[in-house]
Amino acid sequence: MADFNVIQLNNGPYDYLLIATSFRSSLSDLAKLNNVVSLEQGKVLFDFMLIHGNKKNRFVECDVIDAACERQTIKVAEQVDDEIRRRSSLYFRGNEQLIKNSVLPKALQYLITTGDVI
């Protein structure tokens, strides 16, 4: 899962945040999930900012059962905690080249790289 950065979360409802680091990142990589996270049961959140931008389908969640992401539980996350958004923003600020090489509009790139939490 080289196309994702994995961040372990300490607050619910998610156990891990997986940030897509490439436009090639997709949910089809879920079979590899158990290779990068140590989770038998729980919930993971995917951040597809570099693919979708800051739109409704930016965050996608899924349940993990028996160390595998259950495809039938995949859905757009309705509400994402501000702390998770902050951690995602910090990651992107620390990896500014990902933003500059993305297809995101210049205005959104500017907001992300100047520290706005989005």
Biopython code that builds the backbone (N, CA, C, O; Angstrom):
import numpy as np
from Bio.PDB.StructureBuilder import StructureBuilder

atoms = [
    (1, "MET", "N", (0.833, -1.185, 0.000)),
    (1, "MET", "CA", (0.000, 0.000, 0.000)),
    (1, "MET", "C", (0.873, 1.242, 0.000)),
    (1, "MET", "O", (0.689, 2.147, 0.814)),
    (2, "ALA", "N", (1.809, 1.275, -0.907)),
    (2, "ALA", "CA", (2.728, 2.398, -0.993)),
    (2, "ALA", "C", (2.019, 3.685, -1.373)),
    (2, "ALA", "O", (2.571, 4.768, -1.180)),
    (3, "ASP", "N", (0.825, 3.594, -1.902)),
    (3, "ASP", "CA", (0.085, 4.780, -2.302)),
    (3, "ASP", "C", (-0.737, 5.374, -1.163)),
    (3, "ASP", "O", (-1.590, 6.232, -1.389)),
    (4, "PHE", "N", (-0.480, 4.918, 0.060)),
    (4, "PHE", "CA", (-1.178, 5.435, 1.238)),
    (4, "PHE", "C", (-0.175, 5.688, 2.359)),
    (4, "PHE", "O", (0.788, 4.939, 2.524)),
    (5, "ASN", "N", (-0.408, 6.737, 3.119)),
    (5, "ASN", "CA", (0.320, 6.962, 4.356)),
    (5, "ASN", "C", (-0.612, 6.532, 5.481)),
    (5, "ASN", "O", (-1.784, 6.909, 5.496)),
    (6, "VAL", "N", (-0.104, 5.753, 6.414)),
    (6, "VAL", "CA", (-0.929, 5.191, 7.484)),
    (6, "VAL", "C", (-0.662, 5.930, 8.789)),
    (6, "VAL", "O", (0.482, 6.041, 9.230)),
    (7, "ILE", "N", (-1.728, 6.435, 9.399)),
    (7, "ILE", "CA", (-1.629, 7.117, 10.684)),
    (7, "ILE", "C", (-2.557, 6.415, 11.668)),
    (7, "ILE", "O", (-3.763, 6.323, 11.440)),
    (8, "GLN", "N", (-1.988, 5.923, 12.761)),
    (8, "GLN", "CA", (-2.810, 5.295, 13.790)),
    (8, "GLN", "C", (-3.483, 6.382, 14.603)),
    (8, "GLN", "O", (-2.842, 7.343, 15.027)),
    (9, "LEU", "N", (-4.772, 6.224, 14.816)),
    (9, "LEU", "CA", (-5.554, 7.200, 15.569)),
    (9, "LEU", "C", (-5.826, 6.658, 16.960)),
    (9, "LEU", "O", (-5.975, 5.453, 17.158)),
    (10, "ASN", "N", (-5.889, 7.565, 17.914)),
    (10, "ASN", "CA", (-6.138, 7.165, 19.299)),
    (10, "ASN", "C", (-7.529, 7.534, 19.772)),
    (10, "ASN", "O", (-7.898, 7.287, 20.919)),
    (11, "ASN", "N", (-8.294, 8.129, 18.871)),
    (11, "ASN", "CA", (-9.653, 8.495, 19.263)),
    (11, "ASN", "C", (-10.643, 7.865, 18.295)),
    (11, "ASN", "O", (-10.355, 7.731, 17.106)),
    (12, "GLY", "N", (-11.810, 7.477, 18.802)),
    (12, "GLY", "CA", (-12.819, 6.844, 17.970)),
    (12, "GLY", "C", (-13.459, 7.830, 17.045)),
    (12, "GLY", "O", (-13.267, 9.036, 17.205)),
    (13, "PRO", "N", (-14.184, 7.381, 16.116)),
    (13, "PRO", "CA", (-14.573, 5.992, 15.903)),
    (13, "PRO", "C", (-13.613, 5.210, 15.009)),
    (13, "PRO", "O", (-13.847, 4.031, 14.744)),
    (14, "TYR", "N", (-12.536, 5.847, 14.540)),
    (14, "TYR", "CA", (-11.632, 5.191, 13.598)),
    (14, "TYR", "C", (-10.340, 4.769, 14.278)),
    (14, "TYR", "O", (-9.847, 5.441, 15.183)),
    (15, "ASP", "N", (-9.800, 3.640, 13.825)),
    (15, "ASP", "CA", (-8.537, 3.140, 14.361)),
    (15, "ASP", "C", (-7.345, 3.645, 13.558)),
    (15, "ASP", "O", (-6.266, 3.869, 14.108)),
    (16, "TYR", "N", (-7.547, 3.822, 12.256)),
    (16, "TYR", "CA", (-6.477, 4.284, 11.374)),
    (16, "TYR", "C", (-7.018, 5.288, 10.366)),
    (16, "TYR", "O", (-8.178, 5.233, 9.958)),
    (17, "LEU", "N", (-6.138, 6.207, 9.980)),
    (17, "LEU", "CA", (-6.389, 7.125, 8.876)),
    (17, "LEU", "C", (-5.394, 6.757, 7.785)),
    (17, "LEU", "O", (-4.186, 6.748, 8.018)),
    (18, "LEU", "N", (-5.897, 6.455, 6.599)),
    (18, "LEU", "CA", (-5.042, 6.133, 5.466)),
    (18, "LEU", "C", (-5.173, 7.258, 4.447)),
    (18, "LEU", "O", (-6.229, 7.441, 3.840)),
    (19, "ILE", "N", (-4.090, 8.007, 4.267)),
    (19, "ILE", "CA", (-4.106, 9.160, 3.378)),
    (19, "ILE", "C", (-3.553, 8.744, 2.022)),
    (19, "ILE", "O", (-2.420, 8.274, 1.918)),
    (20, "ALA", "N", (-4.363, 8.921, 0.991)),
    (20, "ALA", "CA", (-3.916, 8.619, -0.365)),
    (20, "ALA", "C", (-2.805, 9.591, -0.739)),
    (20, "ALA", "O", (-2.959, 10.803, -0.591)),
    (21, "THR", "N", (-1.691, 9.061, -1.220)),
    (21, "THR", "CA", (-0.539, 9.895, -1.568)),
    (21, "THR", "C", (-0.295, 9.930, -3.072)),
    (21, "THR", "O", (0.731, 10.433, -3.529)),
    (22, "SER", "N", (-1.230, 9.401, -3.828)),
    (22, "SER", "CA", (-1.084, 9.340, -5.275)),
    (22, "SER", "C", (-2.463, 9.321, -5.914)),
    (22, "SER", "O", (-3.433, 8.878, -5.299)),
    (23, "PHE", "N", (-2.545, 9.797, -7.132)),
    (23, "PHE", "CA", (-3.816, 9.725, -7.857)),
    (23, "PHE", "C", (-4.166, 8.284, -8.186)),
    (23, "PHE", "O", (-5.306, 7.992, -8.547)),
    (24, "ARG", "N", (-3.199, 7.378, -8.067)),
    (24, "ARG", "CA", (-3.433, 5.958, -8.343)),
    (24, "ARG", "C", (-4.028, 5.229, -7.146)),
    (24, "ARG", "O", (-4.469, 4.087, -7.277)),
    (25, "SER", "N", (-4.046, 5.865, -5.994)),
    (25, "SER", "CA", (-4.588, 5.231, -4.792)),
    (25, "SER", "C", (-6.063, 4.935, -5.004)),
    (25, "SER", "O", (-6.810, 5.770, -5.516)),
    (26, "SER", "N", (-6.472, 3.746, -4.607)),
    (26, "SER", "CA", (-7.881, 3.415, -4.787)),
    (26, "SER", "C", (-8.320, 2.383, -3.762)),
    (26, "SER", "O", (-7.509, 1.769, -3.069)),
    (27, "LEU", "N", (-9.605, 2.221, -3.696)),
    (27, "LEU", "CA", (-10.163, 1.218, -2.791)),
    (27, "LEU", "C", (-9.888, -0.199, -3.280)),
    (27, "LEU", "O", (-10.083, -1.154, -2.528)),
    (28, "SER", "N", (-9.448, -0.353, -4.505)),
    (28, "SER", "CA", (-9.114, -1.695, -4.996)),
    (28, "SER", "C", (-7.879, -2.253, -4.283)),
    (28, "SER", "O", (-7.601, -3.449, -4.376)),
    (29, "ASP", "N", (-7.142, -1.403, -3.578)),
    (29, "ASP", "CA", (-5.974, -1.848, -2.829)),
    (29, "ASP", "C", (-6.335, -2.446, -1.467)),
    (29, "ASP", "O", (-5.445, -2.783, -0.686)),
    (30, "LEU", "N", (-7.598, -2.577, -1.184)),
    (30, "LEU", "CA", (-8.022, -3.024, 0.142)),
    (30, "LEU", "C", (-7.539, -4.419, 0.504)),
    (30, "LEU", "O", (-7.402, -4.734, 1.686)),
    (31, "ALA", "N", (-7.282, -5.249, -0.476)),
    (31, "ALA", "CA", (-6.796, -6.595, -0.180)),
    (31, "ALA", "C", (-5.459, -6.539, 0.556)),
    (31, "ALA", "O", (-5.113, -7.469, 1.285)),
    (32, "LYS", "N", (-4.710, -5.459, 0.370)),
    (32, "LYS", "CA", (-3.412, -5.303, 1.013)),
    (32, "LYS", "C", (-3.505, -4.653, 2.392)),
    (32, "LYS", "O", (-2.488, -4.465, 3.059)),
    (33, "LEU", "N", (-4.705, -4.315, 2.816)),
    (33, "LEU", "CA", (-4.892, -3.587, 4.072)),
    (33, "LEU", "C", (-4.238, -4.291, 5.248)),
    (33, "LEU", "O", (-3.582, -3.646, 6.065)),
    (34, "ASN", "N", (-4.405, -5.601, 5.348)),
    (34, "ASN", "CA", (-3.868, -6.310, 6.510)),
    (34, "ASN", "C", (-2.342, -6.367, 6.506)),
    (34, "ASN", "O", (-1.744, -6.785, 7.498)),
    (35, "ASN", "N", (-1.701, -5.957, 5.412)),
    (35, "ASN", "CA", (-0.242, -5.904, 5.381)),
    (35, "ASN", "C", (0.303, -4.624, 6.016)),
    (35, "ASN", "O", (1.476, -4.568, 6.386)),
    (36, "VAL", "N", (-0.533, -3.604, 6.142)),
    (36, "VAL", "CA", (-0.033, -2.325, 6.642)),
    (36, "VAL", "C", (-0.650, -1.881, 7.964)),
    (36, "VAL", "O", (-0.088, -1.023, 8.644)),
    (37, "VAL", "N", (-1.773, -2.438, 8.336)),
    (37, "VAL", "CA", (-2.358, -2.102, 9.632)),
    (37, "VAL", "C", (-2.555, -3.384, 10.429)),
    (37, "VAL", "O", (-2.878, -4.440, 9.885)),
    (38, "SER", "N", (-2.353, -3.258, 11.718)),
    (38, "SER", "CA", (-2.529, -4.399, 12.611)),
    (38, "SER", "C", (-3.879, -4.249, 13.299)),
    (38, "SER", "O", (-3.987, -3.680, 14.385)),
    (39, "LEU", "N", (-4.898, -4.775, 12.638)),
    (39, "LEU", "CA", (-6.256, -4.586, 13.141)),
    (39, "LEU", "C", (-7.111, -5.795, 12.786)),
    (39, "LEU", "O", (-7.284, -6.122, 11.612)),
    (40, "GLU", "N", (-7.635, -6.446, 13.793)),
    (40, "GLU", "CA", (-8.532, -7.581, 13.568)),
    (40, "GLU", "C", (-9.971, -7.113, 13.386)),
    (40, "GLU", "O", (-10.675, -7.569, 12.485)),
    (41, "GLN", "N", (-10.399, -6.196, 14.253)),
    (41, "GLN", "CA", (-11.751, -5.644, 14.227)),
    (41, "GLN", "C", (-11.641, -4.142, 14.435)),
    (41, "GLN", "O", (-10.869, -3.688, 15.280)),
    (42, "GLY", "N", (-12.394, -3.379, 13.686)),
    (42, "GLY", "CA", (-12.383, -1.938, 13.883)),
    (42, "GLY", "C", (-12.869, -1.195, 12.663)),
    (42, "GLY", "O", (-13.658, -1.709, 11.871)),
    (43, "LYS", "N", (-12.379, 0.036, 12.526)),
    (43, "LYS", "CA", (-12.837, 0.886, 11.437)),
    (43, "LYS", "C", (-11.669, 1.732, 10.951)),
    (43, "LYS", "O", (-10.887, 2.246, 11.751)),
    (44, "VAL", "N", (-11.557, 1.872, 9.632)),
    (44, "VAL", "CA", (-10.519, 2.717, 9.051)),
    (44, "VAL", "C", (-11.170, 3.817, 8.214)),
    (44, "VAL", "O", (-12.277, 3.669, 7.697)),
    (45, "LEU", "N", (-10.441, 4.921, 8.105)),
    (45, "LEU", "CA", (-10.901, 6.074, 7.343)),
    (45, "LEU", "C", (-9.859, 6.369, 6.271)),
    (45, "LEU", "O", (-8.665, 6.454, 6.558)),
    (46, "PHE", "N", (-10.320, 6.522, 5.041)),
    (46, "PHE", "CA", (-9.449, 6.874, 3.924)),
    (46, "PHE", "C", (-9.646, 8.348, 3.594)),
    (46, "PHE", "O", (-10.772, 8.846, 3.586)),
    (47, "ASP", "N", (-8.543, 9.043, 3.323)),
    (47, "ASP", "CA", (-8.585, 10.445, 2.911)),
    (47, "ASP", "C", (-8.109, 10.515, 1.462)),
    (47, "ASP", "O", (-6.932, 10.292, 1.178)),
    (48, "PHE", "N", (-9.023, 10.825, 0.553)),
    (48, "PHE", "CA", (-8.723, 10.902, -0.871)),
    (48, "PHE", "C", (-8.625, 12.352, -1.353)),
    (48, "PHE", "O", (-9.082, 12.675, -2.450)),
    (49, "MET", "N", (-8.031, 13.221, -0.535)),
    (49, "MET", "CA", (-7.893, 14.633, -0.889)),
    (49, "MET", "C", (-7.206, 14.814, -2.246)),
    (49, "MET", "O", (-7.665, 15.611, -3.063)),
    (50, "LEU", "N", (-6.124, 14.093, -2.494)),
    (50, "LEU", "CA", (-5.367, 14.276, -3.733)),
    (50, "LEU", "C", (-6.125, 13.798, -4.963)),
    (50, "LEU", "O", (-5.770, 14.147, -6.088)),
    (51, "ILE", "N", (-7.151, 13.012, -4.755)),
    (51, "ILE", "CA", (-7.919, 12.469, -5.880)),
    (51, "ILE", "C", (-9.204, 13.261, -6.087)),
    (51, "ILE", "O", (-9.524, 13.652, -7.210)),
    (52, "HIS", "N", (-9.943, 13.500, -4.997)),
    (52, "HIS", "CA", (-11.252, 14.140, -5.100)),
    (52, "HIS", "C", (-11.265, 15.607, -4.693)),
    (52, "HIS", "O", (-12.237, 16.314, -4.960)),
    (53, "GLY", "N", (-10.201, 16.071, -4.052)),
    (53, "GLY", "CA", (-10.217, 17.420, -3.506)),
    (53, "GLY", "C", (-11.027, 17.440, -2.225)),
    (53, "GLY", "O", (-11.271, 16.392, -1.627)),
    (54, "ASN", "N", (-11.437, 18.599, -1.808)),
    (54, "ASN", "CA", (-12.182, 18.724, -0.553)),
    (54, "ASN", "C", (-13.687, 18.661, -0.822)),
    (54, "ASN", "O", (-14.433, 19.589, -0.509)),
    (55, "LYS", "N", (-14.099, 17.564, -1.399)),
    (55, "LYS", "CA", (-15.507, 17.361, -1.733)),
    (55, "LYS", "C", (-16.127, 16.346, -0.778)),
    (55, "LYS", "O", (-15.451, 15.805, 0.097)),
    (56, "LYS", "N", (-17.403, 16.100, -0.955)),
    (56, "LYS", "CA", (-18.140, 15.191, -0.072)),
    (56, "LYS", "C", (-17.514, 13.793, -0.036)),
    (56, "LYS", "O", (-17.540, 13.136, 1.005)),
    (57, "ASN", "N", (-16.959, 13.337, -1.148)),
    (57, "ASN", "CA", (-16.405, 11.982, -1.205)),
    (57, "ASN", "C", (-14.912, 11.941, -0.879)),
    (57, "ASN", "O", (-14.230, 10.972, -1.211)),
    (58, "ARG", "N", (-14.410, 12.984, -0.235)),
    (58, "ARG", "CA", (-12.997, 12.996, 0.167)),
    (58, "ARG", "C", (-12.698, 11.885, 1.176)),
    (58, "ARG", "O", (-11.709, 11.167, 1.030)),
    (59, "PHE", "N", (-13.547, 11.743, 2.195)),
    (59, "PHE", "CA", (-13.328, 10.744, 3.238)),
    (59, "PHE", "C", (-14.258, 9.554, 3.030)),
    (59, "PHE", "O", (-15.466, 9.713, 2.852)),
    (60, "VAL", "N", (-13.671, 8.362, 3.056)),
    (60, "VAL", "CA", (-14.418, 7.116, 2.897)),
    (60, "VAL", "C", (-14.038, 6.204, 4.059)),
    (60, "VAL", "O", (-12.867, 6.119, 4.431)),
    (61, "GLU", "N", (-15.018, 5.528, 4.625)),
    (61, "GLU", "CA", (-14.765, 4.642, 5.758)),
    (61, "GLU", "C", (-15.128, 3.209, 5.415)),
    (61, "GLU", "O", (-15.910, 2.941, 4.502)),
    (62, "CYS", "N", (-14.537, 2.297, 6.172)),
    (62, "CYS", "CA", (-14.943, 0.892, 6.055)),
    (62, "CYS", "C", (-14.655, 0.176, 7.371)),
    (62, "CYS", "O", (-13.765, 0.557, 8.131)),
    (63, "ASP", "N", (-15.433, -0.865, 7.610)),
    (63, "ASP", "CA", (-15.245, -1.700, 8.791)),
    (63, "ASP", "C", (-14.229, -2.777, 8.480)),
    (63, "ASP", "O", (-14.182, -3.306, 7.370)),
    (64, "VAL", "N", (-13.407, -3.098, 9.485)),
    (64, "VAL", "CA", (-12.441, -4.184, 9.371)),
    (64, "VAL", "C", (-12.947, -5.338, 10.222)),
    (64, "VAL", "O", (-13.190, -5.185, 11.419)),
    (65, "ILE", "N", (-13.102, -6.488, 9.591)),
    (65, "ILE", "CA", (-13.552, -7.699, 10.277)),
    (65, "ILE", "C", (-12.606, -8.822, 9.884)),
    (65, "ILE", "O", (-12.373, -9.064, 8.699)),
    (66, "ASP", "N", (-12.067, -9.501, 10.880)),
    (66, "ASP", "CA", (-11.081, -10.569, 10.651)),
    (66, "ASP", "C", (-9.924, -10.077, 9.791)),
    (66, "ASP", "O", (-9.510, -10.755, 8.851)),
    (67, "ALA", "N", (-9.399, -8.886, 10.119)),
    (67, "ALA", "CA", (-8.239, -8.264, 9.483)),
    (67, "ALA", "C", (-8.440, -7.932, 8.009)),
    (67, "ALA", "O", (-7.465, -7.767, 7.275)),
    (68, "ALA", "N", (-9.680, -7.832, 7.572)),
    (68, "ALA", "CA", (-9.950, -7.485, 6.174)),
    (68, "ALA", "C", (-11.039, -6.421, 6.119)),
    (68, "ALA", "O", (-11.983, -6.429, 6.909)),
    (69, "CYS", "N", (-10.886, -5.513, 5.170)),
    (69, "CYS", "CA", (-11.895, -4.479, 4.985)),
    (69, "CYS", "C", (-13.112, -5.101, 4.319)),
    (69, "CYS", "O", (-13.010, -5.685, 3.240)),
    (70, "GLU", "N", (-14.243, -4.975, 4.957)),
    (70, "GLU", "CA", (-15.477, -5.527, 4.422)),
    (70, "GLU", "C", (-16.035, -4.583, 3.363)),
    (70, "GLU", "O", (-16.495, -3.486, 3.680)),
    (71, "ARG", "N", (-15.994, -5.013, 2.114)),
    (71, "ARG", "CA", (-16.399, -4.162, 0.995)),
    (71, "ARG", "C", (-17.832, -3.637, 1.134)),
    (71, "ARG", "O", (-18.109, -2.505, 0.738)),
    (72, "GLN", "N", (-18.724, -4.424, 1.677)),
    (72, "GLN", "CA", (-20.117, -3.987, 1.777)),
    (72, "GLN", "C", (-20.302, -2.867, 2.801)),
    (72, "GLN", "O", (-21.369, -2.256, 2.857)),
    (73, "THR", "N", (-19.272, -2.588, 3.616)),
    (73, "THR", "CA", (-19.381, -1.512, 4.604)),
    (73, "THR", "C", (-18.758, -0.199, 4.111)),
    (73, "THR", "O", (-18.804, 0.803, 4.824)),
    (74, "ILE", "N", (-18.191, -0.187, 2.929)),
    (74, "ILE", "CA", (-17.543, 1.018, 2.403)),
    (74, "ILE", "C", (-18.607, 2.074, 2.113)),
    (74, "ILE", "O", (-19.606, 1.819, 1.441)),
    (75, "LYS", "N", (-18.350, 3.275, 2.650)),
    (75, "LYS", "CA", (-19.275, 4.382, 2.396)),
    (75, "LYS", "C", (-18.557, 5.701, 2.632)),
    (75, "LYS", "O", (-17.520, 5.753, 3.292)),
    (76, "VAL", "N", (-19.121, 6.752, 2.085)),
    (76, "VAL", "CA", (-18.596, 8.089, 2.316)),
    (76, "VAL", "C", (-18.839, 8.438, 3.781)),
    (76, "VAL", "O", (-19.943, 8.259, 4.295)),
    (77, "ALA", "N", (-17.809, 8.932, 4.443)),
    (77, "ALA", "CA", (-17.935, 9.319, 5.852)),
    (77, "ALA", "C", (-18.776, 10.586, 5.957)),
    (77, "ALA", "O", (-18.475, 11.593, 5.316)),
    (78, "GLU", "N", (-19.806, 10.534, 6.747)),
    (78, "GLU", "CA", (-20.724, 11.663, 6.887)),
    (78, "GLU", "C", (-20.082, 12.838, 7.619)),
    (78, "GLU", "O", (-20.167, 13.976, 7.156)),
    (79, "GLN", "N", (-19.451, 12.575, 8.741)),
    (79, "GLN", "CA", (-18.798, 13.622, 9.514)),
    (79, "GLN", "C", (-17.436, 13.137, 9.952)),
    (79, "GLN", "O", (-17.289, 12.021, 10.449)),
    (80, "VAL", "N", (-16.441, 13.985, 9.764)),
    (80, "VAL", "CA", (-15.079, 13.647, 10.171)),
    (80, "VAL", "C", (-14.644, 14.650, 11.233)),
    (80, "VAL", "O", (-14.752, 15.863, 11.053)),
    (81, "ASP", "N", (-14.161, 14.125, 12.316)),
    (81, "ASP", "CA", (-13.715, 14.902, 13.461)),
    (81, "ASP", "C", (-12.674, 15.951, 13.051)),
    (81, "ASP", "O", (-11.836, 15.691, 12.187)),
    (82, "ASP", "N", (-12.730, 17.128, 13.667)),
    (82, "ASP", "CA", (-11.774, 18.199, 13.370)),
    (82, "ASP", "C", (-10.334, 17.779, 13.658)),
    (82, "ASP", "O", (-9.415, 18.211, 12.962)),
    (83, "GLU", "N", (-10.127, 16.941, 14.674)),
    (83, "GLU", "CA", (-8.776, 16.477, 15.001)),
    (83, "GLU", "C", (-8.208, 15.627, 13.865)),
    (83, "GLU", "O", (-7.021, 15.727, 13.553)),
    (84, "ILE", "N", (-9.034, 14.802, 13.252)),
    (84, "ILE", "CA", (-8.573, 13.992, 12.121)),
    (84, "ILE", "C", (-8.254, 14.893, 10.935)),
    (84, "ILE", "O", (-7.252, 14.679, 10.253)),
    (85, "ARG", "N", (-9.076, 15.879, 10.683)),
    (85, "ARG", "CA", (-8.802, 16.835, 9.598)),
    (85, "ARG", "C", (-7.493, 17.582, 9.861)),
    (85, "ARG", "O", (-6.716, 17.827, 8.938)),
    (86, "ARG", "N", (-7.254, 17.938, 11.116)),
    (86, "ARG", "CA", (-6.020, 18.630, 11.478)),
    (86, "ARG", "C", (-4.808, 17.746, 11.219)),
    (86, "ARG", "O", (-3.801, 18.212, 10.686)),
    (87, "ARG", "N", (-4.898, 16.488, 11.590)),
    (87, "ARG", "CA", (-3.776, 15.564, 11.374)),
    (87, "ARG", "C", (-3.515, 15.359, 9.889)),
    (87, "ARG", "O", (-2.365, 15.267, 9.460)),
    (88, "SER", "N", (-4.573, 15.289, 9.117)),
    (88, "SER", "CA", (-4.427, 15.168, 7.677)),
    (88, "SER", "C", (-3.763, 16.418, 7.096)),
    (88, "SER", "O", (-2.865, 16.321, 6.260)),
    (89, "SER", "N", (-4.212, 17.583, 7.545)),
    (89, "SER", "CA", (-3.629, 18.841, 7.079)),
    (89, "SER", "C", (-2.148, 18.929, 7.437)),
    (89, "SER", "O", (-1.338, 19.375, 6.624)),
    (90, "LEU", "N", (-1.794, 18.510, 8.637)),
    (90, "LEU", "CA", (-0.389, 18.505, 9.046)),
    (90, "LEU", "C", (0.440, 17.596, 8.146)),
    (90, "LEU", "O", (1.565, 17.933, 7.775)),
    (91, "TYR", "N", (-0.116, 16.457, 7.802)),
    (91, "TYR", "CA", (0.601, 15.541, 6.905)),
    (91, "TYR", "C", (0.861, 16.214, 5.557)),
    (91, "TYR", "O", (1.977, 16.161, 5.041)),
    (92, "PHE", "N", (-0.155, 16.838, 4.994)),
    (92, "PHE", "CA", (0.009, 17.469, 3.682)),
    (92, "PHE", "C", (0.973, 18.656, 3.742)),
    (92, "PHE", "O", (1.742, 18.871, 2.804)),
    (93, "ARG", "N", (0.944, 19.420, 4.819)),
    (93, "ARG", "CA", (1.894, 20.526, 4.951)),
    (93, "ARG", "C", (3.318, 20.011, 5.034)),
    (93, "ARG", "O", (4.240, 20.636, 4.509)),
    (94, "GLY", "N", (3.501, 18.879, 5.687)),
    (94, "GLY", "CA", (4.831, 18.281, 5.790)),
    (94, "GLY", "C", (5.278, 17.582, 4.522)),
    (94, "GLY", "O", (6.447, 17.220, 4.388)),
    (95, "ASN", "N", (4.369, 17.391, 3.602)),
    (95, "ASN", "CA", (4.663, 16.723, 2.331)),
    (95, "ASN", "C", (4.132, 17.586, 1.186)),
    (95, "ASN", "O", (3.344, 17.144, 0.350)),
    (96, "GLU", "N", (4.593, 18.823, 1.186)),
    (96, "GLU", "CA", (4.091, 19.833, 0.248)),
    (96, "GLU", "C", (4.238, 19.411, -1.216)),
    (96, "GLU", "O", (3.436, 19.809, -2.060)),
    (97, "GLN", "N", (5.250, 18.615, -1.515)),
    (97, "GLN", "CA", (5.464, 18.197, -2.905)),
    (97, "GLN", "C", (4.288, 17.362, -3.423)),
    (97, "GLN", "O", (3.970, 17.415, -4.610)),
    (98, "LEU", "N", (3.653, 16.603, -2.554)),
    (98, "LEU", "CA", (2.463, 15.842, -2.962)),
    (98, "LEU", "C", (1.373, 16.785, -3.464)),
    (98, "LEU", "O", (0.718, 16.513, -4.470)),
    (99, "ILE", "N", (1.190, 17.884, -2.758)),
    (99, "ILE", "CA", (0.167, 18.856, -3.135)),
    (99, "ILE", "C", (0.538, 19.540, -4.445)),
    (99, "ILE", "O", (-0.300, 19.685, -5.334)),
    (100, "LYS", "N", (1.785, 19.956, -4.562)),
    (100, "LYS", "CA", (2.220, 20.662, -5.763)),
    (100, "LYS", "C", (2.157, 19.779, -7.012)),
    (100, "LYS", "O", (1.964, 20.285, -8.118)),
    (101, "ASN", "N", (2.319, 18.463, -6.841)),
    (101, "ASN", "CA", (2.269, 17.541, -7.976)),
    (101, "ASN", "C", (0.872, 16.992, -8.239)),
    (101, "ASN", "O", (0.683, 16.159, -9.125)),
    (102, "SER", "N", (-0.095, 17.459, -7.474)),
    (102, "SER", "CA", (-1.456, 16.935, -7.603)),
    (102, "SER", "C", (-2.234, 17.699, -8.672)),
    (102, "SER", "O", (-1.752, 18.676, -9.245)),
    (103, "VAL", "N", (-3.439, 17.226, -8.917)),
    (103, "VAL", "CA", (-4.331, 17.889, -9.878)),
    (103, "VAL", "C", (-5.270, 18.873, -9.185)),
    (103, "VAL", "O", (-6.208, 19.380, -9.801)),
    (104, "LEU", "N", (-5.023, 19.140, -7.918)),
    (104, "LEU", "CA", (-5.870, 20.060, -7.171)),
    (104, "LEU", "C", (-5.740, 21.473, -7.726)),
    (104, "LEU", "O", (-4.664, 21.867, -8.176)),
    (105, "PRO", "N", (-6.830, 22.239, -7.698)),
    (105, "PRO", "CA", (-6.762, 23.637, -8.143)),
    (105, "PRO", "C", (-5.738, 24.419, -7.316)),
    (105, "PRO", "O", (-5.532, 24.128, -6.137)),
    (106, "LYS", "N", (-5.114, 25.391, -7.929)),
    (106, "LYS", "CA", (-4.068, 26.188, -7.270)),
    (106, "LYS", "C", (-4.568, 26.848, -5.983)),
    (106, "LYS", "O", (-3.826, 26.935, -5.006)),
    (107, "ALA", "N", (-5.802, 27.305, -5.976)),
    (107, "ALA", "CA", (-6.348, 27.950, -4.776)),
    (107, "ALA", "C", (-6.403, 26.965, -3.613)),
    (107, "ALA", "O", (-6.061, 27.320, -2.485)),
    (108, "LEU", "N", (-6.827, 25.739, -3.876)),
    (108, "LEU", "CA", (-6.887, 24.723, -2.824)),
    (108, "LEU", "C", (-5.477, 24.328, -2.396)),
    (108, "LEU", "O", (-5.231, 24.119, -1.208)),
    (109, "GLN", "N", (-4.557, 24.224, -3.337)),
    (109, "GLN", "CA", (-3.164, 23.931, -2.994)),
    (109, "GLN", "C", (-2.625, 24.986, -2.044)),
    (109, "GLN", "O", (-1.939, 24.667, -1.072)),
    (110, "TYR", "N", (-2.935, 26.237, -2.327)),
    (110, "TYR", "CA", (-2.479, 27.331, -1.481)),
    (110, "TYR", "C", (-3.031, 27.196, -0.055)),
    (110, "TYR", "O", (-2.290, 27.327, 0.919)),
    (111, "LEU", "N", (-4.331, 26.934, 0.057)),
    (111, "LEU", "CA", (-4.945, 26.794, 1.379)),
    (111, "LEU", "C", (-4.299, 25.662, 2.172)),
    (111, "LEU", "O", (-4.050, 25.797, 3.370)),
    (112, "ILE", "N", (-4.032, 24.559, 1.506)),
    (112, "ILE", "CA", (-3.458, 23.410, 2.193)),
    (112, "ILE", "C", (-2.042, 23.707, 2.651)),
    (112, "ILE", "O", (-1.689, 23.409, 3.792)),
    (113, "THR", "N", (-1.226, 24.288, 1.786)),
    (113, "THR", "CA", (0.175, 24.503, 2.116)),
    (113, "THR", "C", (0.412, 25.681, 3.073)),
    (113, "THR", "O", (1.494, 25.799, 3.648)),
    (114, "THR", "N", (-0.583, 26.544, 3.243)),
    (114, "THR", "CA", (-0.421, 27.646, 4.199)),
    (114, "THR", "C", (-0.936, 27.300, 5.579)),
    (114, "THR", "O", (-0.841, 28.109, 6.502)),
    (115, "GLY", "N", (-1.481, 26.101, 5.725)),
    (115, "GLY", "CA", (-1.851, 25.663, 7.062)),
    (115, "GLY", "C", (-3.308, 25.678, 7.402)),
    (115, "GLY", "O", (-3.672, 25.389, 8.542)),
    (116, "ASP", "N", (-4.162, 26.004, 6.455)),
    (116, "ASP", "CA", (-5.584, 25.959, 6.743)),
    (116, "ASP", "C", (-6.020, 24.501, 6.917)),
    (116, "ASP", "O", (-5.629, 23.633, 6.138)),
    (117, "VAL", "N", (-6.808, 24.250, 7.914)),
    (117, "VAL", "CA", (-7.348, 22.908, 8.137)),
    (117, "VAL", "C", (-8.594, 22.763, 7.282)),
    (117, "VAL", "O", (-9.576, 23.485, 7.454)),
    (118, "ILE", "N", (-8.534, 21.831, 6.372)),
    (118, "ILE", "CA", (-9.682, 21.639, 5.492)),
    (118, "ILE", "C", (-10.153, 20.199, 5.511)),
    (118, "ILE", "O", (-11.116, 19.855, 4.825)),
]
sb = StructureBuilder()
sb.init_structure("model")
sb.init_model(0)
sb.init_chain("A")
sb.init_seg("    ")
for serial, (resi, resn, name, xyz) in enumerate(atoms, 1):
    if name == "N":
        sb.init_residue(resn, " ", resi, " ")
    sb.init_atom(name, np.array(xyz, "f"), 0.0, 1.0, " ", f" {name:<3s}", serial, name[0])
structure = sb.get_structure()
